[in-house]
Amino acid sequence: MAKVLVPLADGCEELEAVTIIDLLRRAGIEVTTAGLKPGIVSASRGVQLVPDVTLDVALQDDYDMVVLPGGMPGAAHLKDDPRIIRLLQEMAAAGRYTAAICAAPMVLAEAGVLDGRQATSYPGFLDGLPGVRVRAEAVVQDGSVLTSRGPGTAMDFALALVEVLAGAGKRQQVEAGLVRP
């Protein structure tokens, strides 16, 4: 079974975080949520999220994928955390998946993960970055890197993550249960 780490920072976009966690777990994927610091995470709209563990505890394990929810200032907190940058660099060097949505692709860029790659983000967060080919699609996959645009694309993004980690059949099974149009 695939293992995924979802770091949670104060000010993260709750719709993105919860959608990612929920759909991955529906697919039977092991998801660990990790707060940058101990305690409850206060998301961008005031929703309180309770991480499974702290990031320091989570970093004692290995993961097949790291997924960064967006939102501000949550994505900025992720970008400013050297543990997150180091983890993303290690994941990329090992050929493992890194993924980010909304403002969080800027964290991938900060870690050098987007160099020479195609990516998308919330409008403006990747503009002008050298070496990044910005796309406008809802979800962009370039090798082991997946990015998405924002809260409105969170379900498409999470389903793409399911497909990458568990296959098209599992994606179809999860999506059927959602009763999407």
Backbone torsions as a table, in degrees:
resi	resn	phi	psi	omega
1	MET	NA	136.3	179.2
2	ALA	-68.2	148.6	177.7
3	LYS	-120.3	130.7	-176.5
4	VAL	-126.4	138.4	174.0
5	LEU	-106.9	129.5	175.0
6	VAL	-120.1	99.5	176.7
7	PRO	-72.0	138.6	-179.8
8	LEU	-119.2	128.3	179.2
9	ALA	-121.9	148.6	174.5
10	ASP	-52.1	134.2	-179.8
11	GLY	88.2	8.0	176.8
12	CYS	-69.7	160.7	178.1
13	GLU	-82.6	110.4	-173.7
14	GLU	-63.9	-37.3	179.5
15	LEU	-59.7	-42.4	179.6
16	GLU	-68.1	-49.3	-177.1
17	ALA	-59.0	-51.2	-175.9
18	VAL	-67.2	-39.2	179.5
19	THR	-62.8	-45.4	179.1
20	ILE	-60.8	-52.0	-178.1
21	ILE	-60.1	-47.9	-176.6
22	ASP	-61.9	-51.3	-175.5
23	LEU	-68.2	-37.0	176.3
24	LEU	-63.4	-41.9	179.1
25	ARG	-68.4	-35.9	175.4
26	ARG	-59.3	-30.4	-179.8
27	ALA	-82.8	0.0	-179.6
28	GLY	81.9	14.7	179.2
29	ILE	-86.1	136.4	179.5
30	GLU	-76.6	118.0	-178.3
31	VAL	-116.7	129.7	172.8
32	THR	-112.7	124.3	173.5
33	THR	-97.8	137.7	-174.9
34	ALA	-134.2	124.1	175.4
35	GLY	-80.1	143.6	177.1
36	LEU	-63.2	-27.2	177.0
37	LYS	-136.7	164.3	-180.0
38	PRO	-63.2	149.5	173.1
39	GLY	102.0	-173.4	-177.7
40	ILE	-70.8	142.9	175.6
41	VAL	-100.1	127.3	176.7
42	SER	-95.2	111.5	-176.4
43	ALA	-76.8	176.5	-170.8
44	SER	-63.2	-25.4	179.3
45	ARG	-108.6	17.5	175.8
46	GLY	88.4	-1.0	175.8
47	VAL	-67.8	135.6	-179.2
48	GLN	-95.5	124.3	-179.9
49	LEU	-112.5	137.0	-179.8
50	VAL	-108.3	103.4	179.3
51	PRO	-64.4	152.9	176.5
52	ASP	-65.2	-41.9	-176.5
53	VAL	-149.3	174.1	171.4
54	THR	-82.3	161.4	178.9
55	LEU	-60.7	-39.7	-179.9
56	ASP	-59.2	-40.5	177.3
57	VAL	-68.6	-44.4	-178.4
58	ALA	-60.1	-34.9	-176.6
59	LEU	-70.1	-5.6	176.5
60	GLN	-81.6	-4.7	-178.2
61	ASP	-114.8	169.3	175.8
62	ASP	-107.7	150.5	-177.1
63	TYR	-134.0	152.9	175.3
64	ASP	-85.3	-23.4	-177.6
65	MET	-153.5	145.2	169.3
66	VAL	-117.7	129.0	-179.1
67	VAL	-120.4	125.4	-178.8
68	LEU	-104.4	114.8	171.5
69	PRO	-69.2	154.9	179.5
70	GLY	-93.7	-143.6	-175.0
71	GLY	90.6	153.6	178.2
72	MET	-124.5	137.7	9.7
73	PRO	-90.4	14.4	-178.0
74	GLY	-54.7	-47.6	-179.5
75	ALA	-63.6	-35.6	177.3
76	ALA	-65.3	-38.2	177.2
77	HIS	-63.9	-40.0	176.9
78	LEU	-63.3	-43.7	-178.7
79	LYS	-63.3	-32.4	-177.2
80	ASP	-87.2	-0.2	-177.8
81	ASP	-97.3	111.6	-177.7
82	PRO	-61.0	-26.0	178.3
83	ARG	-66.1	-39.5	179.2
84	ILE	-67.3	-45.8	-179.6
85	ILE	-60.3	-46.0	179.6
86	ARG	-62.1	-43.7	179.2
87	LEU	-60.5	-46.2	179.5
88	LEU	-61.2	-41.2	178.8
89	GLN	-64.8	-41.0	178.6
90	GLU	-66.6	-41.6	178.6
91	MET	-61.6	-46.7	-179.3
92	ALA	-63.3	-43.2	-179.8
93	ALA	-62.7	-31.0	179.7
94	ALA	-87.3	-0.6	-179.6
95	GLY	75.4	18.2	178.8
96	ARG	-89.0	164.2	-175.3
97	TYR	-76.5	138.0	168.4
98	THR	-126.2	142.3	-176.6
99	ALA	-146.0	148.8	-179.3
100	ALA	-156.6	150.5	-177.8
101	ILE	-130.6	152.5	172.2
102	CYS	68.3	-117.8	178.6
103	ALA	-82.3	-17.8	-173.2
104	ALA	-67.0	-21.8	173.8
105	PRO	-57.2	-21.9	176.3
106	MET	-64.3	-25.8	177.2
107	VAL	-70.9	-42.0	175.3
108	LEU	-60.3	-41.3	178.4
109	ALA	-62.9	-43.8	179.3
110	GLU	-59.3	-35.3	-179.4
111	ALA	-81.9	-4.6	-179.7
112	GLY	83.7	6.3	-176.1
113	VAL	-71.4	-26.0	-176.7
114	LEU	-92.2	0.0	-178.6
115	ASP	-56.9	120.7	178.4
116	GLY	75.5	11.8	-176.5
117	ARG	-113.0	162.9	170.6
118	GLN	-89.5	142.1	-179.8
119	ALA	-158.2	166.1	174.3
120	THR	-134.8	166.4	179.6
121	SER	-163.8	178.6	168.7
122	TYR	-58.0	139.6	-175.5
123	PRO	-50.2	129.3	174.6
124	GLY	99.1	-19.4	-174.1
125	PHE	-78.1	-18.7	177.3
126	LEU	-114.7	-3.9	-176.5
127	ASP	-58.9	134.8	174.5
128	GLY	79.3	2.0	178.2
129	LEU	-80.0	124.9	-179.9
130	PRO	-66.4	141.9	175.1
131	GLY	86.0	-5.3	179.8
132	VAL	-109.1	125.0	177.1
133	ARG	-94.7	100.8	-174.2
134	VAL	-77.7	130.6	179.2
135	ARG	-116.3	163.0	-178.1
136	ALA	-106.5	0.3	-179.7
137	GLU	-65.2	160.6	179.8
138	ALA	-63.7	-41.2	179.9
139	VAL	-136.0	132.4	177.8
140	VAL	-125.4	127.6	173.5
141	GLN	-115.8	127.7	174.8
142	ASP	-129.3	98.5	-176.2
143	GLY	64.8	-124.9	-177.2
144	SER	-92.7	14.8	-179.3
145	VAL	-116.4	126.4	177.3
146	LEU	-121.3	135.4	178.5
147	THR	-134.8	159.2	179.7
148	SER	-148.4	167.8	-167.2
149	ARG	-85.4	-40.6	-175.8
150	GLY	173.4	-167.4	-176.0
151	PRO	-53.3	-38.5	-178.9
152	GLY	-68.9	-17.0	179.8
153	THR	-107.8	7.2	-174.5
154	ALA	-60.4	-39.8	-178.5
155	MET	-69.9	-42.8	176.5
156	ASP	-60.5	-41.9	179.4
157	PHE	-62.7	-50.1	-178.5
158	ALA	-61.9	-39.2	177.8
159	LEU	-66.7	-36.0	175.1
160	ALA	-63.7	-39.1	177.3
161	LEU	-63.3	-42.3	177.5
162	VAL	-59.1	-45.6	-178.1
163	GLU	-62.6	-42.6	180.0
164	VAL	-63.2	-41.7	-174.0
165	LEU	-87.1	-29.9	-172.3
166	ALA	-128.3	-2.9	176.2
167	GLY	99.6	163.3	-177.3
168	ALA	-65.4	-35.1	179.3
169	GLY	-63.2	-42.3	178.9
170	LYS	-67.7	-39.1	176.4
171	ARG	-58.7	-47.2	-179.2
172	GLN	-61.8	-39.9	179.1
173	GLN	-63.0	-47.7	179.8
174	VAL	-63.8	-45.1	-177.7
175	GLU	-63.7	-38.7	178.9
176	ALA	-60.2	-39.1	179.6
177	GLY	-69.5	-15.8	-179.8
178	LEU	-85.1	-15.3	-177.7
179	VAL	54.8	50.5	176.0
180	ARG	-78.4	148.2	178.5
181	PRO	-67.0	NA	NA
